[in-house]
Amino acid sequence: MRSIFSGTAERDQWQRLEDLLELMKISGLRGLSRVEVREFGELYRRAAADLAIARAETRDPALVGYLNGLVIRAHGHVYRAESGGIGQLRLFFGRELPETFRRNWKFLAFAFIIFAGAAVFGFITTWIDSDFTHFVALSGITDEIRSGHRWWLRLNEANQVGATEIMSNNILVMARAFALGAFFGVGAIYVLAFEGARLGSIFGAGYKIDPAFANDLASFVVGHGVIELSCIFFCAGAGMMIGYSLIAPGDLTRAQAAKKSGMDAARIVIGCACFLVVAGTIEGFLSPSALPAAVKVATGVLTGIALYSYLFFVGRSAGDETVGLAQQVSGEGSATGSKTR
């Protein structure tokens, strides 16, 4: 018997359909041009025909499963109601956001490494020479530490106002890290390095001059810091995704690659905006409170576990399997599409 799907034409068509589905995740068919809408319809019909052939002529369950998932996803976009509603929110938070995080984790991890390395550098350099604080816009911080002025305690005077100010500031920092990251990734690296060195310098000066002061500051930061800092890494990494797509677009044009990576980046930024509401609330109400440090540490640990458990495990059952099969069919994994009956 002849081989089915032994060439690259079918695999290229399936991958193109995957690319169009990726572009449609946020704005649906309205996010495509008129030409792309017609192309999507044609590719959907071809994929449905390929699925029927695969079911009849092959015993490869991975190929059948992949095509079935691809056709179902395309079918959903064809017949989905244009209104958003609760279903769209459930889809976004239940599958799209965590899948996007896992698909692009290397960029986010790279952002964390830059920030952490800069923080260590800032801490050590300030410990050796306190004048380093001037290079990271912390002039006067040593005098604040020596005087014992715990500036964060003022948030207790008006928690609601403080929480709102903090959320606004955090979102601005996040947006700046994302926007500068899109400039070929260079801007995000600068923001991460500067902010990391700045944080490390504060604690370096604190533990050098007054360890009790530094401990109080650490107990203030830890409750909200896991979520807050993670969002900065995520948004900087999202910006880097766009910047990298401009440098290495692969088989796509730079415009297409930027559009595709921009969809993923937008999901990450939207998710981080929601996460920062939680972080800002903790920072405005719990972090500056008189509660024991153990409560604040526990809050930081538990929120961190909850955040990363959500990102690493939610929506994994169906979504990641489909991605893996797509890689196999497109030739990045095993040559699933070239198997015969």
N, C-alpha and C positions, 0 to 999 in steps of 0.2 A: 504493500500500500504506500501511496505517496505521503511525504511528510506534510504536516499542516503548520502554518505560521513559521516556516523555516527561514524566511528572509527577514530583512530589517524593516520592510515597509509597514507591516502591521504593528510592530513594536513602536515605531516612530509615531504612528497615528495614536496609539494608546497613550504614549507619553505626552503628546500634544493635547489630548483630551484631559489628561491629568493637570497639565499646566493651565488650561482654561478653567477647569474646576477650581484650581487654587485661586485664580484671579476673581472668581465669582463668590468666594466664601463670605465676603463682607457686603458687597453691593448687588449680588446676584447678576441676572442678565443685564441689568442697567449698567454694570461696570464694564461691559464689553462694547466694542465698536460694532457697527452694523455688519461689517465683514466677518468679525469674530463670532457674532451670533449665528450667521449662516454656516460658518465653519464648525461651530459647536454642534449644530443640528446634524450636519453630515457625519461628523465623527461619532456622535451618539448612535446614529443608525448603523454605522459600520461596526461599532463595538457590540451592539445588540446582535447583529448578524454573526460576528465572530464568536460570540458566546454560544449561539445556537449550534454553530459548527463544532466548537470545542466540546460541547456536551455530547454531540453525536459521534465524534471521531477521535476523541482522545480520552485516555484514562488518567491524565495528570490532574489530580485534585487541586494542586496549587494554581495551575493556569485557569481552571474553571472557577475557582474561588476568587481569584483576582478579577477576572472579567465580570463575574457576577457582581462583585463589590463596585467595580467601576461603572457598570450600567445602572445599578441602583442609585449611586450618587448622582449620575447625570440625569436619571429619571426624576429624582427629587427636585433638581433645579428646574427641569422643564415644567413640572406640574405644581411646584410650590406656590402658595399664595404670596402675593407681593407684600402683604402686611407683615410687620415684624412680630411684636408680641412676646409672650412668655416663652414660646417655643424657640425663638431665635436666641433669647438670653440663655435658655437651658443648653442649646447647642453650643453657644460660644464658651460658656464656663464649664460645661460638662465634657467638651471634647476639643474644640478648636484651640482654645488658649493653651491647655497643657500639652497638646500635640505639637503646637508651634514651639513651645519651650523646648521640648525634647528634640525636635528636629534641628534646632539651632543652638544647642547647649554649648557647643565649642566657642562660639562668639561670646556668650555670657560668661563662660568660665575664664576666657582670656581677659575679659574686663575685670573680673574679680582678682586675677593674678596681678594685674597692673596696679590696682588699688591697694591690695595687701602688701605688695612689694614696696610701694611708695610709702605706706604707713610705717612699715618697719624702718625704712630709710629715714623718715622724718623723726621717728622716736629716737633712734640711735644718734643721729646728727645733733638733735637738740640736747640730748643727754651730754654729749661731748662739748657742745657750744650753744648756749642758750640764745645767742644772737641769731641763730637760724630761724627763730620765730618771725623775724622781720621779713625774711624772704618769702614767707607763706602768708603774708598779710595778717600777722598776729601781734603787731606792735602793741605793747602794753599788757600782754597777757601775763607776763611774769609778775608785774606789779599787782594784777588782780589776784594772782595765786598767793603772793606774799601777804596781801591784805585779808585773805580769806573770803573774798567777795564771791559768794555762790550765786552767780547771776541767774541761773536756771530756776531758783526758788521763787522768783517773781511771778511765775506762771500760776502759782497757787492763789494769787490775788484775784484772778479772773480766768478760771479754767476755760470757759467757753470761748472767750476772745483769744486766749493763747492757743487753743487747739485750732481755731480757724486760721490764725496767722501762720502756724506751723504747717498746716496742710497746704496753704497757698505757697509758702516758701519751698516746701519739698517738691511740689509739682513744678515750680519754676526751675529748680535745680535739675530735676528729671528731664524736663523739656530741653534745657540747655545741653545736657549730656547727649541726648538723642539727636538734636539738630546738628551739633558740631560733629557727631560721629558720622553723619551722612557725608561730610566733607572728606571723603576717602579714608575715613577712620582716624585721621590725624587729630581732629579736634577732640574726639572722645578720649583719646589717649592722654591728651593734655589735661582735660578736666579731671579724669580719674587720678592721674599722677599728682595733680595739685591738691585735690580734695583729700587724697590718701595721705600725702605728706603733711597736710594741715592737721588732720586728725591725729596722726602719730606725733606731731610736734606738740600738740596740746597735752597729750598724756606724757610725753617725754619731759616737758617742763614741769608738769604736775608732780610726777613721781620723783623728780630730782629735787624740787624745792619743798614740797609738802605732800607726802604720800597720803595723808588722811584726806586732803582736798581731792587728790586724784581718785581715791577710792569712792568718795561721794559722787564725783562726776561719772565714774564708771557705772555706779549703781543707777544713776539717772539715765544713762545712754542705753544700758543693756535691755531694758524692757521693750523699747520701740525700735532699737537699733537694727535688729536682725532683718525686719521687714523693710525698714527705711533704706538701709545700705544695699540690701538685695535689689530694691527697685532702681537704685542708681546704677548698679551693675547691669541690670537687665536692659534699661533704656540706653545706656551707652553701647551695650552689645547690639541692640536693635539698630542703632545708628551705624555701627560698624558693618552690619549686614548689608545695608544699602551702599555704603562706601565700597565694600569689597565687591559687590555685584557690578559696580562701575569699573573696577580694576580688572576683574576676571568674570566676564559675563557668560563664559562657556559657549554653548551652541546658540544662545539667544543674542539678539542685539542688546546694546547697553540699555536702551529704553525699555525693552521687554524684561530684561533681568532686573532693572531697578523697580519696575512695576510689580514684578513677582515678589521680590524681597521686601518691597514696601508694604505689601499686604501682610506679610508675617510681622514686620516691624510694627505696623499699626495695631495688630492684635496685642502684642506685648506691651505697648505703651498704654493702650486702653486698660488692660489688666492691671498694670502698675498704678494707674490713677485710682483704681478701686482699692488696691492693696494699701495705698498711702492714706486713704481715709481711715483705715484701721490703725496704721502707724501713728497718724496725727492725733487720733483720739486717745491712744495710749500715752503719747508724749504730752498731751495737754492735761490729762487727768491723773494718770497713775504715776508716770515717771517723776514728776516733781513733788509727789505727795510724801507724807511722813511714814508710809508703809515700810516695813522692814526690807532690807536689801534682798533677802532671800525670796520675797514675793516678786520683786522686780526681775530677778534672775530667772525664776521659774516662768514668769510671763514671757520673757525673751526666748527661753528654750522651747516652751510649748508652742508659741506662735511660729517659731522657726520650723519646728517639726511639722506643724500643720501646713505651713506654706509649701515646704518642699515635698511633703507626702502628696499633697494635691498636684503639684506640678509634675512629679515623677510617675505617679500611679493612676490618676484619674483619667478615664477615657482610653486606657491602654489596650483593653481587650480586643476591640475591633479596629481602632484606628491604626495602631502600630503594625498590626498584621497586614493591613492593606498597604501601608508604606513599604514594608519588607517585600511583599509580593510584587509591588510596582518596580522595585529595584531589580528583582530577579528578572522580570519580563523585559525591562529596558536594557538588560545586559550588564548592569552593575553588580548583580549577584550571579547566580547560576543561570544558565541559558534555558530558562523555563519555556520560553516561547518556541524553541526549536525542537522540542521533543516530539516524537511521533507516537502513533498509536501502537 
